């Protein structure tokens, strides 16, 4: 189990170009579809938790999944698997960056990768929105959040805090509504 956990997260870390959010489709495929370690709902919950926690998204995700599957040894295997290859690649890149930093071909390669990275981020957003059971009536929330960040430069921290507060408030309102409806229903005579 620990070996599989290490190599699954090694693969996720090794083949991700573009940051933590590009890892989402690779993680989903590996953890949900291929290994069956998580359901889609659990994956979505861990993803939400990993984004809300301080630190690097990929490491947070590896920590959550590793803890669930193998306790502290699982955390160690998943996190080490996830960070070893990127650390090695960053060290190699840092050692040789001066040789190709002004290379036109390398610049064009990175320009070509940008649209692919956007697609890799957009695809799981739609898939996760579907598995989160977002309805058209709640679609305005991520749209408004994205617009606030993009157009008005609102810090994502405020968006997360507002979402937490809004979710708590909505939960209290629904609970009070459910309680009042169940108390209005009396025994039939």
C-alpha positions as CSV (number, residue, x, y, z in Angstrom):
1,X,0.0,0.0,0.0
2,X,2.7,2.5,1.0
3,X,4.7,1.7,-2.2
4,X,1.6,2.3,-4.4
5,X,0.8,5.5,-2.5
6,X,4.4,6.8,-3.0
7,X,4.5,6.0,-6.8
8,X,1.0,7.3,-7.4
9,X,1.9,10.7,-6.0
10,X,5.4,10.5,-7.6
11,X,3.6,10.2,-10.9
12,X,1.3,13.1,-10.1
13,X,4.3,15.3,-9.1
14,X,6.5,14.2,-12.0
15,X,4.1,14.7,-14.8
16,X,2.4,18.0,-13.8
17,X,3.5,21.1,-15.7
18,X,1.8,24.3,-14.6
19,X,1.2,24.1,-10.9
20,X,-1.1,22.5,-8.4
21,X,-4.4,23.1,-10.2
22,X,-3.1,21.3,-13.3
23,X,-2.7,18.3,-11.1
24,X,-6.4,18.0,-10.5
25,X,-7.3,15.9,-13.6
26,X,-4.2,13.7,-13.0
27,X,-5.1,13.3,-9.3
28,X,-8.7,12.5,-10.1
29,X,-7.8,9.9,-12.7
30,X,-5.2,8.3,-10.4
31,X,-7.0,8.4,-7.1
32,X,-10.6,8.0,-8.2
33,X,-10.7,6.2,-11.5
34,X,-7.6,4.1,-11.6
35,X,-7.0,3.2,-7.9
36,X,-10.5,3.6,-6.5
37,X,-9.1,5.0,-3.3
38,X,-11.6,7.9,-3.2
39,X,-15.1,8.5,-4.5
40,X,-15.7,11.6,-6.5
41,X,-17.4,13.2,-3.6
42,X,-14.5,12.4,-1.3
43,X,-12.1,13.7,-3.9
44,X,-14.1,17.0,-4.1
45,X,-14.1,17.3,-0.3
46,X,-10.3,16.7,0.0
47,X,-9.7,19.1,-2.8
48,X,-11.8,21.8,-1.1
49,X,-10.0,21.2,2.2
50,X,-6.6,21.2,0.5
51,X,-7.3,24.6,-1.1
52,X,-8.6,26.1,2.1
53,X,-5.5,24.9,4.1
54,X,-2.4,27.1,4.2
55,X,0.5,25.7,2.1
56,X,1.0,24.1,-1.3
57,X,-2.2,22.5,-2.8
58,X,-0.5,19.4,-4.0
59,X,1.2,18.7,-0.7
60,X,-2.0,19.4,1.2
61,X,-3.8,16.9,-1.1
62,X,-1.1,14.3,-0.6
63,X,-1.3,14.8,3.2
64,X,-5.1,14.3,3.2
65,X,-5.1,11.2,1.0
66,X,-2.0,9.7,2.7
67,X,-3.5,10.2,6.1
68,X,-6.8,8.5,5.1
69,X,-5.1,5.6,3.4
70,X,-2.1,4.9,5.7
71,X,-2.0,7.2,8.7
72,X,1.3,9.0,9.3
73,X,3.3,6.6,7.2
74,X,0.9,7.2,4.4
75,X,1.3,10.9,4.8
76,X,5.1,10.5,4.6
77,X,4.9,8.3,1.5
78,X,2.4,10.5,-0.4
79,X,4.2,13.8,0.4
80,X,7.7,12.5,-0.4
81,X,6.4,10.9,-3.6
82,X,4.7,14.2,-4.6
83,X,7.7,16.5,-3.9
84,X,10.8,14.5,-4.9
85,X,10.6,14.8,-8.6
86,X,9.6,18.5,-8.7
87,X,12.4,19.4,-6.3
88,X,14.9,17.5,-8.5
89,X,13.7,19.2,-11.6
90,X,13.8,22.6,-10.0
91,X,17.4,22.1,-8.9
92,X,18.4,21.0,-12.4
93,X,16.6,23.9,-13.9
94,X,18.3,26.3,-11.5
95,X,21.7,24.9,-12.3
96,X,21.3,25.2,-16.1
97,X,18.7,28.1,-16.5
98,X,21.4,30.6,-17.4
99,X,22.2,28.5,-20.5
100,X,18.7,28.8,-22.1
101,X,16.8,31.7,-20.4
102,X,17.1,33.9,-23.5
103,X,16.5,31.0,-26.0
104,X,13.7,31.8,-28.5
105,X,12.7,28.2,-28.9
106,X,12.3,27.7,-25.2
107,X,10.3,30.9,-25.0
108,X,8.0,29.6,-27.7
109,X,7.6,26.2,-26.0
110,X,6.4,28.0,-22.9
111,X,4.0,30.2,-24.9
112,X,2.6,27.0,-26.5
113,X,2.1,25.4,-23.1
114,X,0.0,28.2,-21.7
115,X,-3.3,27.4,-23.6
116,X,-2.9,23.7,-22.7
117,X,-2.5,24.6,-19.0
118,X,-5.7,26.7,-19.2
119,X,-7.5,23.7,-20.7
120,X,-6.1,21.4,-18.1
121,X,-7.4,23.7,-15.3
122,X,-10.8,24.3,-17.0
123,X,-11.7,20.7,-17.7
124,X,-11.8,19.5,-14.1
125,X,-13.6,22.7,-13.0
126,X,-16.6,21.7,-15.1
127,X,-16.3,18.0,-14.1
128,X,-16.1,18.9,-10.4
129,X,-18.9,21.4,-10.6
130,X,-21.0,18.6,-11.9
131,X,-20.0,16.2,-9.1
132,X,-20.5,19.0,-6.6
133,X,-24.1,19.1,-7.8
134,X,-24.0,22.8,-8.6
135,X,-27.3,23.9,-10.0
136,X,-28.0,26.9,-12.2
137,X,-29.3,28.7,-9.2
138,X,-26.0,28.4,-7.4
139,X,-23.8,29.0,-10.5
140,X,-23.7,32.7,-9.7
141,X,-21.4,32.1,-6.7
142,X,-18.2,30.9,-8.6
143,X,-18.9,33.4,-11.4
144,X,-19.1,36.3,-9.0
145,X,-16.0,35.1,-7.1
146,X,-14.0,34.9,-10.3
147,X,-15.2,38.3,-11.4
148,X,-14.3,39.8,-8.0
149,X,-10.8,38.4,-8.2
150,X,-10.3,39.2,-11.9
151,X,-11.9,42.6,-12.3
152,X,-11.6,44.1,-8.8
153,X,-8.4,42.4,-7.6
154,X,-10.2,41.1,-4.5
155,X,-7.9,38.8,-2.5
156,X,-8.9,35.1,-2.8
157,X,-8.6,35.0,1.0
158,X,-11.6,37.3,1.3
159,X,-13.5,35.1,-1.2
160,X,-12.7,32.0,0.9
161,X,-13.7,33.7,4.1
162,X,-17.0,34.9,2.6
163,X,-17.7,31.4,1.2
164,X,-17.1,29.9,4.7
165,X,-19.4,32.5,6.3
166,X,-22.0,32.2,3.6
167,X,-22.0,28.4,3.8
168,X,-22.4,28.5,7.6
169,X,-25.2,31.1,7.4
170,X,-26.9,29.0,4.7
171,X,-26.6,25.9,6.9
172,X,-28.2,27.6,9.9
173,X,-31.0,29.0,7.8
174,X,-31.8,25.6,6.3
175,X,-31.6,23.9,9.6
176,X,-34.0,26.5,11.2
177,X,-36.3,26.1,8.2
178,X,-36.3,22.3,8.5
179,X,-36.9,22.5,12.2
180,X,-39.8,24.9,11.8
181,X,-41.4,22.7,9.1
182,X,-41.0,19.6,11.2
183,X,-42.5,21.3,14.3
184,X,-45.5,22.5,12.3
185,X,-46.4,19.0,11.2
186,X,-48.3,17.5,14.1
187,X,-49.8,14.1,14.6
188,X,-52.9,13.4,12.5
189,X,-56.2,12.8,14.3
